[in-house]
Amino acid sequence: MSIILAIGAHFDDIEIGCAGTLLQHSKKDDSIIISILNANEMKTGAVADRYKEQTNSLRELSIPINNLILFNGYYLFRDHEIINKLDTIKPDIIYIPWEKDSHQDHRRCSEIGISVGRKRNITTLMYHCGSSIDFNPNLFNIIDWNKKLHILNLFKTQIHHGSINLDIIRSQERYFATLISDKEDDYAEGFVIKKMRYIV
């Protein structure tokens, strides 16, 4: 069993980037911890509504509610405090946003994740969370698109606001699959490897 840490700036970032892969980790009985760094963000929906959507997602991913770690933006926690807290998890694999992103919260989240992943034994993978720039994945994972779509549809506030565009995500993950599979109905999540031990 591996310990998996997925870090997002906002509720829904992680699901956009790697919900399909987390479903597979869950089936393997890996321990999955979700951490949201800007859990009090309310520009795209009431915090209570967004939190409810996140807990619904956890249920679909078979992640216990106690495995959800929330931080409230820039003001209550400094970056080093967040890093120190997440260091205690001692993950084997970390999923973080792509470091080049048009959203400042995603960039900060990526920087914090890179710091948590600094330990030699931690694999660090970067995902696309909807506003990434120059994202060219070099690792791909075939996923169950219908199950991922079901999870994404739980984030109704974000779909309504336009922060989640299901057609774009579907097209992107269908394209990623064409790079590694000749099956017409395959979908894949793409990642950029920041650091990973390669075992032959």
Sequence and secondary structure as in RCSB ss.txt:
>XXXX:A:sequence
MSIILAIGAHFDDIEIGCAGTLLQHSKKDDSIIISILNANEMKTGAVADRYKEQTNSLRELSIPINNLILFNGYY
LFRDHEIINKLDTIKPDIIYIPWEKDSHQDHRRCSEIGISVGRKRNITTLMYHCGSSIDFNPNLFNIIDWNKKLH
ILNLFKTQIHHGSINLDIIRSQERYFATLISDKEDDYAEGFVIKKMRYIV
>XXXX:A:secstr
  EEEEEESSTTHHHHHHHHHHHHHHHTT EEEEEESBTT  TTS HHHHHHHHHHHHHHTT  GGGEEE BHHH
HS HHHHHHHHHTT  SEEEEE SSBSSHHHHHHHHHHHHHTTSTT EEEEE  SSBSS   SEEEEE HHHHHH
HHTT HHHHHHTS  HHHHHHHHHHHHHTT   TT EEEEEEEEE     
